[in-house]
């Protein structure tokens, strides 16, 4: 996958998958980009792969990157190709959804971050509609916390970065996951 993307094998790579809808990109990408900047402080050679589902998503992503030229220099926006981005990466930071299942099938360590509207979250929790202990598909399928799930108030750049850095810094824990 790295060869197909003209990347070297020895560069640390993080795939960012904030979602494939414009609302998901607007909601999650700024948080993911802030987390990436914290990770890059510890791993200066970090490269980012960010697949865009379509032309509108590409434009939205570029809109978030254009005011941050230093960050934009590390980010490679791909035309789709999420699976190749995940396979080429050392770790994946993603929003909740089928991307987590796909990352698991690609055998990539991941961190899942998700925020929903605070009113929606209060309604769901107060009415008892959240009936599962886990949100990400790998954790739901295993009925165990295989990957970090950072939800709502825990979905902040500092916690996302720390969870991703654990995957980069502890290759043995990656082997245990896979």
C-alpha positions in Angstrom: 0.0 0.0 0.0 2.8 2.4 0.8 4.5 1.6 -2.5 1.3 2.3 -4.4 1.1 5.6 -2.6 4.8 6.4 -3.3 5.6 6.4 0.4 8.7 5.1 2.2 8.5 2.2 4.6 10.2 4.0 7.5 8.0 7.0 7.8 5.4 6.9 10.6 1.9 7.2 9.1 -1.4 8.0 10.7 -4.7 7.6 8.8 -7.4 10.0 9.7 -11.0 9.0 8.9 -13.4 11.6 10.4 -16.3 10.3 8.4 -17.7 10.4 4.9 -20.5 12.9 5.4 -19.9 16.7 5.4 -21.5 17.0 8.9 -19.1 14.4 10.2 -16.1 16.2 8.7 -17.2 19.5 10.1 -17.7 17.9 13.5 -14.8 15.6 13.8 -12.0 16.7 11.5 -11.0 19.8 13.6 -10.6 17.7 16.7 -8.6 15.0 14.8 -6.3 17.7 13.2 -5.7 19.2 16.6 -4.8 15.7 17.9 -2.5 15.2 14.9 -0.6 18.3 15.8 0.0 17.0 19.3 1.2 13.7 17.9 3.5 15.4 15.5 5.1 17.2 18.4 6.3 13.8 19.6 6.8 12.3 16.2 8.0 15.1 13.9 8.3 12.8 10.8 4.7 11.8 11.0 2.8 11.7 7.8 -1.0 11.8 7.5 -3.3 10.0 5.0 -6.8 11.4 4.8 -9.2 9.8 2.3 -12.0 12.0 1.0 -15.2 10.1 0.0 -16.1 12.5 -2.8 -15.4 15.9 -4.3 -17.5 17.7 -1.7 -15.7 16.0 1.2 -12.3 16.8 -0.5 -13.3 20.5 -0.6 -14.4 20.5 3.0 -11.2 18.8 4.1 -9.1 21.3 2.1 -11.1 24.1 3.8 -10.0 22.9 7.2 -6.4 22.5 6.0 -5.9 25.8 4.2 -5.6 28.0 7.3 -3.0 25.5 8.7 -0.1 25.3 6.2 2.4 23.5 8.4 -0.2 20.8 9.1 -1.3 20.7 5.5 2.3 19.9 4.5 2.0 16.6 6.5 -1.4 15.6 5.2 -2.0 13.8 2.0 -5.7 13.9 1.0 -6.6 10.9 -1.1 -9.4 10.5 -3.6 -11.3 7.8 -1.7 -9.0 4.8 -1.1 -9.7 4.6 2.6 -8.7 0.9 2.7 -5.3 1.6 1.1 -4.8 4.5 3.5 -5.5 2.2 6.5 -3.2 -0.5 5.2 -0.4 2.0 4.6 -0.8 3.4 8.1 0.8 2.5 11.4 -2.4 3.6 13.2 -5.8 4.9 12.4 -7.8 7.7 14.1 -11.4 7.3 13.1 -15.0 8.3 13.9 -17.5 5.6 14.9 -18.9 3.6 12.0 -18.0 0.9 9.5 -14.5 2.4 9.1 -13.6 0.7 12.5 -14.7 -2.7 11.2 -12.7 -2.1 8.0 -9.6 -1.0 10.0 -10.0 -4.2 12.0 -10.1 -6.3 8.9 -7.0 -4.4 7.6 -5.4 -5.4 10.9 -4.6 -1.9 11.9 -4.6 -0.5 15.5 -7.0 2.3 15.9 -8.5 4.9 18.2 -12.2 5.8 17.8 -13.4 9.3 18.7 -17.0 10.4 18.4 -19.0 13.4 19.4 -22.7 13.8 18.8 -24.9 16.8 19.5 -25.0 17.3 23.3 -28.8 17.5 23.2 -29.0 14.2 21.3 -26.5 12.6 23.8 -28.6 13.7 26.8 -31.8 12.4 25.3 -30.2 9.0 24.4 -28.6 8.6 27.8 -31.7 9.8 29.8 -34.1 7.6 27.9 -31.8 4.6 28.3 -31.5 4.1 24.6 -27.7 3.4 24.8 -27.9 -0.3 25.7 -24.4 -1.4 24.8 -21.2 -1.0 26.8 -19.2 -0.3 23.6 -19.7 1.8 20.5 -17.1 0.8 18.0 -17.8 -2.3 16.0 -14.6 -4.2 17.0 -15.4 -3.7 20.7 -19.1 -4.6 20.2 -18.2 -7.8 18.3 -15.6 -8.8 20.9 -17.8 -7.5 23.8 -14.5 -6.2 25.2 -12.5 -3.0 25.0 -10.1 -3.9 22.2 -9.6 -0.3 21.0 -9.9 3.0 22.8 -13.3 4.7 22.5 -13.2 8.4 23.3 -16.8 9.7 23.4 -18.3 13.1 24.0 -16.3 15.0 26.7 -13.4 12.5 26.3 -13.1 13.1 22.6 -10.6 15.9 22.9 -7.3 16.3 21.1 -5.1 15.5 24.2 -6.8 12.2 24.9 -7.0 11.2 21.2 -3.3 12.0 20.7 -2.3 10.1 23.9 -4.2 7.0 22.7 -2.7 7.1 19.2 0.8 7.6 20.7 0.4 4.4 22.7 0.0 2.5 19.4 3.1 4.1 17.9 5.1 3.6 21.1 4.1 0.1 22.1 4.3 -2.3 19.1 3.7 -5.3 21.4 0.2 -4.0 22.3 -0.6 -3.8 18.6 0.4 -7.4 18.2 -1.9 -8.4 21.1 -4.8 -6.5 19.4 -4.3 -8.2 16.0 
